[in-house]
């Protein structure tokens, strides 16, 4: 009985993984972009249904990141805390179709404070990208 249950569970997991990989688009992001690793980690953490490739020719989509950073005040960070230093990070994600160049998704997230702004902005982008893929709206 245990063996049959184990086989059934293994098959269910295999079919589930196969179904997920079929839905997943292959995305290329420029590896020389210093923020690419933040996006890739955030996509994994937020379970966004895409996969990354290092070969641009095999990609279905191309992701482009741009950032704008404003440094905060050290005095404000010391006096009232790092979350209120005035530092801001804007991170924008534009996803376009590899073949046509048509933009299929674009979103900007802004995070404030001195602690992990880039990571938070990347997770915000991954969350909204995942919502767009699953529901058709960010």
Helices and strands as residue ranges (DSSP letters): H 2-23, E 25-29, H 36-45, E 50-52, G 56-58, E 61-70, H 74-80, G 82-84, E 88-97, E 103-112, H 117-135
